[in-house]
Amino acid sequence: MRGMIRFEQVGKVYPDGTAAVDDLSFEVREGELVTLVGPSGCGKTTTMMMVNRLIEPTSGRIFVEGRDISGVDPVALRRRIGYVIQQVGLFPHRTVLDNTATVPALIGWKKARARERAAELLDLVGLDPATYGPRYPAQLSGGQRQRVGVARALAADPPVLLMDEPFGAVDPVVRERLQNEFLKLQATVRKTVLLVTHDIEEAVRMGDRIAVYGEGRIEQFDSPGAVLGTPATPYVARFVGADRGLKRLSVTTVEPADLEQPPVARTGEPARDAAARMRAEGARWAVVLNDDGELHGWIAADAPARAGADGSEPGSVGDHARRMEAWVPLGSPLKQAFSEMLQHDAGWVAVLDGARFVGVLTPAKLHEALRRSVDADAQGIGRGEVDFDSVSDA
């Protein structure tokens, strides 16, 4: 995978002697989302603004798509780079559709083509162009304006997207929703993204890799899991916080190897037969699947006996199955699985691949998955290659 953005020994010193950044050297790969995180004044926004030459470096070189940007016209450069800021910056006197079509119009697209592209992008970010296109920014909510800002940045199909605290101006609930929507969008468009944030939780949630800034320098540039699991310096450890183990739940996903296989009963199976099998296996419950292997619910081992206590036939497993409340898709963060356990007071969660049941995640297996993830990053190997005694084997 080629490098899309490359910094080579870049520095920025202001006339008063303030060093904003010092000797930055790093590369952002094509299609990668890199978050720049650190406290106010650490140089992360300066770094981002040097990419589109809103700030000029004092030393070093910056390359975009393999070209030294010092030799590129700044206006032409900026029209090839999407830019999203916290305040959005929409033109209040222009409609949402015209705001979104701004850059295509500036680079010479015909009006009809620019508006067609704007409508496509509005739809892509979840805003019906027929409904929202004719509106003005003042008629939108903060979250809707932020979506328009993202659509406008993507309208001319730029290879690079710069985002400066893009979700910071909305409430926490809307912020999480926008983050989720952007990650889904990024999975589709695969832009090379630099995203500036001061929030470590946002950084680990959004980034393929994270650059943790100290005073004008990058203290660690690594995957979210590595930053949380093996901080490179005491500064990084303090910055990510003592609860970094909990934060790591957000970036460690549920994999098939993490799952246990419980007893299974089928909906059409006689309930007495299923109960007898569960008793023989010493199981108190079983997952209930239909004939296509899709999750239907669960059944307690004593349910058929209770139903047939009066001598009547208890019927099929499907007649006694109870709804499965606690479940997550395969590949979900461990944090989501843990939240489902807590919300439903459950000892495990079912894991689905589409509609197909693949296993259950227990607290012991969740802990083991987290430990494997930490050890894998520390050793530079895959999670499946980590060898240790599991909690359940202890």
Order of alpha helices (4+ residues) and beta strands (2+ residues): beta-beta-beta-alpha-beta-beta-alpha-beta-alpha-alpha-alpha-alpha-alpha-beta-alpha-beta-alpha-beta-beta-alpha-alpha-alpha-beta-alpha-beta-beta-alpha-alpha-beta-alpha-beta-beta-alpha
